[in-house]
């Protein structure tokens, strides 16, 4: 049974998956030994996975699109085809105006147009509406921190790949894996994290922690959508927010352990300053979420020709 201390530790590890046990202990008011035992229990139970995720802009995959699909006939074959597409990072069957929603990550607007053309051509698809994101304001599963362009060599990529598998690996273990001194490994990892190339975070498994309700939503607003999204991102249960261009000014998703909690989150969204309209759709079944380790992209085997190149393991 997870308690309030477990929840606080999970939130802290989402912000910094490599936070020391002492720092975590100071935050929750327990001993270092007790916190270490709790974190290890959370990992063993599958409640969290602590991994390194890469910034979407590292290899230029900076354009995000939210696509709502109209479908004729069964939905499952369409979802299967979406799952096979590299550009699709999220796909779900929904209850709402559209039976399928998907998230795309591509390098530029030309690539987005090409991917949309391919999706519209899929058997069973008879229409698509897209929202081209302007800014990702919140994402519980990958980094939205500023990315600083730095040179990255093969040793850096080897460290990143190890962090993708085990975000809390010790500096001694990382050093052993790549053939560096512990001090050199630490210096490189800190540099990669500070530059925003990789973010070590706790991925929370909703079914284990009881977050069984999941919805998507679109918001229209007055004034500054980015400022409004930043405020809405502080609400409990909101896991993803982006501003965009299309039929909504803001799109997002929310999770909750039960319907009453989900209703509370929606009511808080509707009460937001300058919110003029909220539309929701329930995720009946999620068939692809790349950030959950289902074969999403990893760091390359060698350094690219320009500084700061990799692919995000996120939405």
C-alpha positions in Angstrom: 0.0 0.0 0.0 1.5 3.4 -1.1 1.2 6.2 1.4 1.8 10.0 1.4 5.5 9.6 1.9 5.7 7.3 -1.1 3.8 9.8 -3.2 6.2 12.6 -2.1 9.2 10.5 -3.0 7.8 9.7 -6.4 7.2 13.4 -7.1 10.8 14.2 -6.0 12.2 11.5 -8.2 10.2 12.7 -11.2 11.9 16.0 -10.8 15.4 14.5 -10.2 15.8 10.8 -10.6 19.4 10.9 -9.4 18.6 12.9 -6.2 20.7 11.5 -3.3 19.0 9.5 -0.6 20.0 12.1 1.9 18.3 14.9 -0.2 15.2 12.8 -0.5 15.3 12.0 3.3 15.5 15.7 4.1 12.5 16.4 1.9 10.2 13.8 3.6 11.6 13.9 7.1 12.8 10.3 7.4 16.2 8.8 7.8 18.4 8.1 4.8 18.1 4.3 5.5 14.3 4.4 5.6 14.1 6.4 2.3 16.5 4.1 0.6 14.4 1.1 1.6 11.2 2.8 0.3 12.7 3.8 -3.0 14.0 0.3 -3.6 10.6 -1.1 -2.7 8.9 1.3 -5.2 11.3 0.1 -7.9 10.9 -3.6 -7.1 7.1 -3.4 -7.0 7.0 -1.8 -10.5 5.4 1.4 -9.2 8.3 3.4 -10.7 11.1 3.0 -13.2 14.0 5.4 -12.9 15.5 6.0 -16.3 17.2 8.7 -18.4 15.0 10.2 -21.1 16.4 12.3 -23.9 15.3 15.8 -25.0 13.2 15.8 -28.1 15.3 18.4 -29.7 18.6 16.6 -29.4 18.3 15.0 -32.9 15.9 17.6 -34.1 12.6 15.8 -33.3 11.1 19.0 -32.0 7.8 19.2 -33.8 4.9 17.7 -31.9 1.5 17.0 -33.4 -1.7 15.8 -31.8 -3.9 14.0 -34.4 -7.6 13.1 -34.0 -8.7 10.5 -36.5 -12.2 9.7 -38.0 -12.5 5.9 -38.6 -14.8 3.8 -40.7 -15.2 0.3 -39.4 -13.3 -1.4 -36.5 -10.7 0.8 -34.7 -8.2 -2.0 -33.8 -6.7 -2.4 -37.3 -6.1 1.4 -37.4 -4.4 1.3 -34.0 -2.2 -1.6 -35.0 -1.0 0.4 -38.1 -0.4 3.5 -36.0 1.7 1.4 -33.5 4.0 0.3 -36.4 4.9 3.9 -37.4 8.1 5.4 -35.9 6.7 8.9 -35.8 3.8 7.8 -33.6 4.7 8.0 -29.9 1.2 7.6 -28.4 -2.0 6.1 -29.8 -5.3 5.4 -28.0 -8.9 4.4 -28.7 -11.1 7.1 -27.2 -14.7 7.8 -26.3 -15.5 11.2 -27.8 -16.0 12.9 -31.1 -13.0 11.0 -32.6 -12.4 7.3 -32.0 -8.6 7.5 -32.2 -6.0 10.0 -31.1 -2.3 9.9 -31.7 0.8 11.9 -30.9 3.5 12.5 -33.5 7.2 13.5 -33.1 9.0 14.6 -36.2 11.9 16.8 -37.2 10.0 19.7 -39.0 6.7 20.8 -40.5 7.5 19.2 -43.8 7.9 15.9 -42.0 4.7 16.5 -40.1 2.8 17.1 -43.4 4.2 13.9 -44.9 3.3 11.9 -41.8 -0.2 13.3 -41.8 -0.6 12.4 -45.5 0.4 8.8 -44.6 -2.0 8.6 -41.8 -4.9 9.9 -43.9 -4.1 7.1 -46.4 -4.4 4.3 -43.9 -7.2 1.8 -44.5 -10.2 2.7 -42.3 -9.2 6.4 -41.8 -11.6 8.8 -43.4 -10.3 12.1 -41.9 -7.9 13.7 -39.6 -7.6 16.9 -37.6 -4.2 18.0 -36.3 -2.9 20.4 -33.6 0.6 21.5 -34.2 2.1 22.2 -30.8 3.9 25.5 -30.3 5.4 24.7 -26.8 5.4 21.6 -24.6 4.6 23.1 -21.2 4.5 19.9 -19.1 5.3 16.3 -19.7 5.5 13.8 -16.9 7.5 11.4 -19.0 10.2 13.5 -20.7 12.1 16.7 -20.3 10.8 20.0 -21.3 13.8 21.9 -19.9 15.8 24.2 -22.2 18.3 22.4 -24.3 21.9 23.8 -24.6 23.9 22.7 -27.7 27.0 21.0 -26.6 29.5 18.6 -28.3 28.7 15.0 -27.6 31.2 12.2 -28.2 30.9 8.3 -28.2 31.7 8.0 -24.5 28.9 10.5 -23.8 26.4 8.4 -25.8 27.5 5.2 -24.0 26.8 6.9 -20.7 23.4 8.1 -21.9 22.5 4.5 -23.0 23.3 3.2 -19.5 21.3 5.9 -17.9 18.3 5.0 -20.2 18.4 1.5 -18.7 19.2 2.4 -15.1 18.9 6.1 -14.2 20.2 5.7 -10.7 23.3 3.7 -11.6 26.2 4.8 -9.4 29.0 6.9 -10.9 31.3 4.0 -10.0 29.1 1.6 -12.1 28.9 4.0 -15.0 32.6 4.5 -14.9 33.2 0.8 -15.0 30.8 0.3 -17.9 32.5 2.9 -20.1 36.1 2.6 -19.0 36.5 6.0 -17.3 37.5 7.1 -13.8 34.6 7.7 -11.4 35.4 11.5 -11.4 35.4 11.6 -15.2 32.1 9.7 -15.5 30.5 12.0 -12.9 31.7 15.1 -14.8 30.3 13.9 -18.1 26.9 12.9 -16.6 26.5 16.2 -14.8 27.4 18.1 -18.0 24.8 16.1 -20.0 22.1 16.7 -17.4 22.9 20.4 -17.0 22.7 20.9 -20.8 19.3 19.3 -20.9 20.4 16.4 -23.2 19.2 13.8 -20.7 16.8 14.0 -17.8 16.7 11.2 -15.2 13.2 10.8 -13.9 10.8 8.3 -12.3 8.3 6.9 -14.7 5.2 6.0 -12.7 3.1 3.0 -13.6 -0.5 4.1 -13.3 -2.0 0.7 -12.7 0.3 0.1 -9.7 -0.3 3.5 -8.0 -4.0 3.4 -8.8 -4.1 6.0 -11.5 -6.7 4.0 -13.5 -8.6 6.9 -15.1 -7.1 8.7 -18.0 -8.5 11.4 -20.3 -7.4 13.9 -22.9 -8.6 17.4 -23.1 -8.6 20.5 -25.3 -8.9 24.0 -24.1 -9.7 27.3 -25.7 -8.8 30.5 -23.9 -8.4 34.2 -23.9 -5.0 35.9 -23.8 -1.7 34.2 -23.3 -2.1 30.4 -23.8 1.5 29.6 -22.6 1.0 31.5 -19.3 -2.3 29.8 -18.7 -0.9 26.4 -19.5 1.9 27.0 -17.0 -0.7 27.7 -14.3 -2.8 24.7 -15.2 0.3 22.5 -15.2 0.5 22.9 -11.4 -2.9 21.1 -11.0 -2.8 17.6 -9.4 -3.5 14.9 -12.0 -2.4 16.9 -15.1 0.4 14.9 -16.7 0.8 16.6 -20.1 0.2 20.1 -21.5 1.0 21.8 -24.8 0.0 25.0 -26.4 -0.8 24.7 -30.1 -2.4 25.9 -33.3 -5.7 24.4 -34.4 -9.1 23.9 -32.9 -7.7 24.2 -29.4 -5.2 26.6 -27.8 -4.1 24.1 -25.2 -4.2 20.3 -25.3 -3.3 17.9 -22.5 -4.0 14.8 -20.5 -4.9 13.9 -16.9 -4.8 10.8 -14.8 -6.5 10.0 -11.5 -7.1 7.0 -9.2 -10.9 7.3 -9.6 -13.7 9.2 -11.2 -14.4 11.7 -8.4 -10.7 12.7 -8.5 -10.8 13.0 -12.3 -13.9 15.2 -12.0 -12.1 17.4 -9.5 -9.2 17.9 -11.9 -11.6 18.8 -14.7 -13.4 21.2 -12.5 -10.1 22.8 -11.6 -9.3 23.1 -15.3 -12.6 24.7 -16.1 -12.1 27.2 -13.3 -8.8 28.3 -14.7 -8.4 32.0 -15.5 -9.3 32.9 -19.1 -10.5 29.3 -19.9 -13.5 29.7 -22.2 -14.1 26.1 -23.4 -13.0 22.6 -22.3 -13.6 19.4 -24.4 -12.6 16.0 -23.1 -12.2 12.5 -24.5 -11.7 9.3 -22.4 -8.8 7.0 -23.3 -10.5 3.6 -23.4 -7.4 1.7 -24.3 -3.8 3.0 -24.9 -2.0 0.9 -27.5 1.3 2.7 -27.7 3.2 4.9 -25.2 6.9 5.0 -26.3 8.1 6.4 -23.0 7.1 3.2 -21.2 10.1 1.3 -22.7 8.2 -0.4 -25.5 11.0 -0.2 -28.0 11.3 3.6 -28.3 14.4 5.2 -29.7 17.7 5.1 -27.8 20.9 7.0 -28.0 22.9 6.3 -31.1 26.0 4.1 -31.1 28.2 7.0 -32.2 28.3 10.7 -31.9 26.5 12.7 -34.7 28.3 15.3 -36.7 26.7 18.2 -34.8 26.5 18.9 -31.1 23.5 17.8 -29.2 22.0 15.0 -31.3 19.7 12.2 -30.0 16.0 11.3 -30.0 13.6 11.8 -27.2 12.1 8.8 -25.5 9.0 10.7 -24.8 5.7 11.8 -26.3 
